Amino acid sequence: VGRTGAVTPVARLKPVFVGGVTVSNATLHNMDEIERLDVRAGDTVVVRRAGDVIPQVVSVVLEKRPEQTVKVALPAECPVCGAEVERIEGEAAARCSGGLSCDAQRKEAIKHYVSRKAMDIDGFGDKLVEMLVDNGQIKQLPDLYRLEHKRVAGLERMGDKSAENLLAAIAKSKSTTLPRFLYGLGIREVGETTAKNLVRHFGGLEAIRRADEEQLLAVPDVGPIVSHHLRVFFQQPHNLETLDALIAAGVHWPVEEA
């Protein structure tokens, strides 16, 4: 389950050596791909590394299929939080409807927010995010700025010095730019370029928050889908509370002219 709630099927494989690495997982992209391949649990499959990086299932070796295999069904509930899984017409991906109440989405949202192209918090790796969410120190993004030295230092493989460095990096990240902050919020379809274009066009966060569809469509690189995701994001009360809490925690950026 990813940052946007996309529920992605993954094939667990008996480890096999492909193109210089041992592969034990391969992406199956979405349910359409599972149906196209007619891949089932217990099947023998042909695997390749797409672009020499991501392992993917190419085909099923039908003559090796065990008897009485069952077709893979889309789960009705999120395997992480139990919320309903929705499949919107015209979209390939199925999505968990749990939002940030889903641990998987929360973890991915935090990983995205602290990443190099977003808030660029040095030393904040994926494992650390998972530990902090699992032990309840981070429930939502603003909690990043409330972490306590003593509790962080008590984590596995941390210690005083590492905790000190991490908290210093978090404090440093409060001084950022609006495009980085906007990108870090993880709004669907809003990448680095779109974030920059929005800031260049509107100047400030308040103007972006208040923009209607017509105003958003006037921005280069923003079409109906992106404008829809932006309006949905800025209409959700919990998103606005998160924004206000991040700014109250001291996140700031230089004012830019539209």
C-alpha positions as CSV (number, residue, x, y, z in Angstrom):
1,V,0.0,0.0,0.0
2,G,1.7,3.2,-1.2
3,R,1.6,6.9,-0.3
4,T,-1.5,7.7,-2.4
5,G,-3.3,4.5,-1.1
6,A,-2.6,2.6,-4.3
7,V,-2.9,-1.2,-3.5
8,T,-0.2,-2.8,-5.7
9,P,0.0,-6.6,-6.1
10,V,3.5,-8.0,-5.6
11,A,4.6,-11.5,-6.6
12,R,6.6,-13.3,-3.9
13,L,9.0,-15.6,-5.7
14,K,11.3,-18.5,-4.8
15,P,14.6,-16.6,-5.0
16,V,16.1,-16.7,-8.5
17,F,19.3,-15.1,-10.0
18,V,18.4,-12.5,-12.7
19,G,20.8,-10.1,-14.4
20,G,23.3,-10.1,-11.6
21,V,21.0,-10.0,-8.6
22,T,18.8,-12.4,-6.6
23,V,15.2,-11.6,-7.1
24,S,12.5,-12.7,-4.6
25,N,9.8,-10.1,-5.3
26,A,8.4,-8.8,-8.6
27,T,5.8,-6.1,-9.3
28,L,2.5,-7.0,-10.9
29,H,1.5,-3.4,-11.4
30,N,-2.3,-3.7,-10.9
31,M,-5.3,-6.1,-11.2
32,D,-5.5,-5.6,-15.0
33,E,-2.0,-7.0,-15.3
34,I,-2.8,-10.0,-13.1
35,E,-5.8,-10.7,-15.4
36,R,-3.8,-10.2,-18.6
37,L,-1.1,-12.6,-17.4
38,D,-3.7,-14.9,-15.7
39,V,-1.1,-15.4,-12.9
40,R,-2.0,-17.4,-9.9
41,A,-0.5,-18.5,-6.6
42,G,1.8,-21.5,-7.1
43,D,2.5,-20.7,-10.8
44,T,5.9,-20.9,-12.4
45,V,6.7,-17.6,-14.2
46,V,9.2,-16.0,-16.5
47,V,10.8,-13.0,-14.8
48,R,12.9,-10.2,-16.3
49,R,14.4,-7.0,-14.9
50,A,12.5,-4.1,-16.7
51,G,15.1,-1.5,-17.7
52,D,17.6,-3.7,-15.9
53,V,16.2,-2.5,-12.6
54,I,12.7,-3.5,-11.5
55,P,11.9,-7.2,-11.7
56,Q,8.6,-7.9,-13.4
57,V,6.6,-11.0,-14.3
58,V,6.6,-11.5,-18.1
59,S,4.5,-14.7,-18.5
60,V,3.2,-17.8,-16.9
61,V,4.6,-21.3,-17.8
62,L,1.2,-22.9,-18.1
63,E,2.5,-26.5,-18.5
64,K,3.9,-26.2,-14.9
65,R,0.7,-24.9,-13.3
66,P,-0.4,-27.0,-10.3
67,E,-3.9,-28.4,-10.3
68,Q,-6.8,-26.4,-8.6
69,T,-5.2,-23.0,-8.6
70,V,-7.4,-20.1,-7.7
71,K,-7.6,-16.7,-9.5
72,V,-6.2,-13.7,-7.5
73,A,-9.0,-11.4,-6.3
74,L,-8.7,-7.8,-5.4
75,P,-9.0,-7.5,-1.6
76,A,-12.1,-5.7,-0.4
77,E,-10.3,-4.3,2.6
78,C,-6.8,-2.7,2.9
79,P,-4.3,-5.3,4.1
80,V,-2.7,-2.8,6.4
81,C,-5.6,-0.8,8.0
82,G,-8.8,-2.7,7.0
83,A,-10.4,0.3,5.4
84,E,-12.4,-0.3,2.2
85,V,-10.5,-0.7,-1.1
86,E,-12.0,1.4,-3.9
87,R,-11.5,1.1,-7.6
88,I,-12.4,4.3,-9.5
89,E,-13.7,3.9,-13.0
90,G,-11.0,4.7,-15.6
91,E,-8.1,4.2,-13.1
92,A,-6.0,1.1,-13.2
93,A,-5.0,1.3,-9.5
94,A,-7.2,0.3,-6.7
95,R,-6.9,2.5,-3.5
96,C,-7.2,2.2,0.2
97,S,-9.8,4.7,1.4
98,G,-8.2,5.1,4.8
99,G,-6.0,8.1,4.0
100,L,-3.5,9.1,6.8
101,S,-5.4,6.9,9.3
102,C,-3.7,4.0,7.4
103,D,-0.3,3.3,8.8
104,A,1.1,2.3,5.3
105,Q,0.0,5.6,3.8
106,R,1.2,7.6,6.8
107,K,4.6,6.0,6.6
108,E,4.9,6.7,2.9
109,A,3.7,10.3,3.3
110,I,6.4,10.9,5.9
111,K,9.1,9.3,3.8
112,H,8.1,11.5,1.0
113,Y,7.9,14.7,3.1
114,V,11.5,14.1,4.6
115,S,13.0,13.1,1.2
116,R,15.8,15.0,-0.5
117,K,13.6,16.7,-3.1
118,A,11.0,17.7,-0.5
119,M,12.1,18.9,3.0
120,D,15.5,17.3,2.6
121,I,16.0,16.1,6.2
122,D,19.4,14.5,6.4
123,G,19.7,11.1,8.1
124,F,15.9,10.4,8.0
125,G,15.9,7.0,6.4
126,D,12.9,4.7,5.7
127,K,13.7,2.4,8.6
128,L,13.7,5.3,11.0
129,V,10.3,6.5,9.7
130,E,8.9,3.0,10.2
131,M,10.2,2.7,13.8
132,L,8.9,6.2,14.8
133,V,5.4,5.4,13.3
134,D,5.3,1.9,14.8
135,N,6.2,3.1,18.3
136,G,3.7,6.0,18.2
137,Q,6.2,8.9,18.2
138,I,4.9,10.1,14.8
139,K,1.1,9.9,14.1
140,Q,1.0,12.8,11.6
141,L,3.5,15.1,9.8
142,P,3.6,17.9,12.5
143,D,4.8,15.3,15.1
144,L,8.2,15.4,13.3
145,Y,8.8,18.7,14.9
146,R,7.8,17.5,18.3
147,L,10.2,14.6,18.6
148,E,12.1,14.4,21.9
149,H,15.8,13.8,22.2
150,K,15.4,11.2,25.0
151,R,12.9,9.0,23.1
152,V,14.7,9.2,19.8
153,A,18.0,8.3,21.4
154,G,16.4,5.3,22.9
155,L,15.6,3.8,19.5
156,E,17.5,0.8,18.2
157,R,20.9,1.9,16.6
158,M,20.4,5.5,17.5
159,G,22.1,6.9,20.7
160,D,22.7,10.5,21.9
161,K,24.8,11.8,19.0
162,S,22.6,10.4,16.2
163,A,19.5,11.7,17.9
164,E,21.2,15.1,18.3
165,N,22.1,15.2,14.6
166,L,18.6,14.1,13.5
167,L,16.9,16.8,15.6
168,A,19.3,19.4,14.3
169,A,18.5,18.3,10.7
170,I,14.8,18.5,11.4
171,A,15.2,22.0,12.9
172,K,17.2,23.1,9.8
173,S,14.5,21.8,7.5
174,K,12.0,24.4,8.9
175,S,13.7,26.9,6.6
176,T,12.6,25.8,3.2
177,T,11.0,27.1,-0.1
178,L,7.3,27.0,-0.9
179,P,7.8,24.7,-4.0
180,R,9.7,22.1,-1.8
181,F,7.0,22.3,0.9
182,L,4.1,22.0,-1.6
183,Y,5.8,19.0,-3.3
184,G,6.5,17.5,0.2
185,L,2.8,17.5,1.0
186,G,2.4,14.6,-1.4
187,I,-0.7,15.9,-3.3
188,R,-1.5,13.5,-6.0
189,E,0.0,14.3,-9.4
190,V,1.9,17.4,-8.0
191,G,5.5,16.8,-8.8
192,E,8.5,19.2,-8.5
193,T,7.8,21.0,-11.7
194,T,4.0,21.5,-11.0
195,A,4.8,22.8,-7.5
196,K,7.3,25.3,-9.0
197,N,4.7,26.4,-11.6
198,L,2.0,26.9,-9.0
199,V,4.2,29.1,-6.8
200,R,5.4,31.1,-9.8
201,H,1.8,31.7,-10.9
202,F,0.2,32.4,-7.5
203,G,3.1,33.6,-5.4
204,G,1.9,32.3,-2.0
205,L,0.3,29.3,-0.3
206,E,-2.9,31.2,0.6
207,A,-3.6,32.0,-3.1
208,I,-3.1,28.3,-4.1
209,R,-5.3,27.2,-1.2
210,R,-8.2,29.5,-2.4
211,A,-7.8,29.0,-6.1
212,D,-10.8,27.6,-8.0
213,E,-10.7,25.2,-11.0
214,E,-10.5,28.0,-13.6
215,Q,-7.6,29.8,-11.8
216,L,-5.7,26.5,-11.4
217,L,-6.2,25.6,-15.1
218,A,-4.5,28.9,-16.0
219,V,-1.2,27.5,-14.6
220,P,1.2,25.8,-17.1
221,D,1.3,22.0,-16.6
222,V,-2.0,22.0,-14.7
223,G,-4.8,20.1,-16.4
224,P,-8.3,19.0,-15.1
225,I,-6.9,16.0,-13.2
226,V,-4.2,17.9,-11.3
227,S,-6.6,20.8,-10.6
228,H,-9.1,18.2,-9.2
229,H,-6.5,16.7,-6.9
230,L,-5.4,20.1,-5.7
231,R,-9.0,21.3,-4.9
232,V,-9.8,18.0,-3.1
233,F,-6.6,18.3,-1.0
234,F,-7.3,21.9,0.0
235,Q,-11.0,21.1,0.8
236,Q,-10.2,18.4,3.4
237,P,-10.3,19.9,6.9
238,H,-7.6,17.5,8.2
239,N,-5.2,18.6,5.4
240,L,-5.7,22.2,6.3
241,E,-5.2,21.4,10.0
242,T,-1.9,19.7,9.1
243,L,-0.8,22.7,7.0
244,D,-1.5,25.1,9.9
245,A,0.2,22.9,12.4
246,L,3.4,22.6,10.2
247,I,3.5,26.4,9.9
248,A,2.8,26.8,13.6
249,A,5.7,24.4,14.3
250,G,8.0,27.0,12.5
251,V,8.1,25.8,8.9
252,H,8.7,28.9,6.8
253,W,9.9,30.1,3.3
254,P,10.8,33.3,1.6
255,V,7.9,35.2,0.1
256,E,7.8,35.0,-3.7
257,E,6.2,37.3,-6.1
258,A,3.6,35.9,-8.4
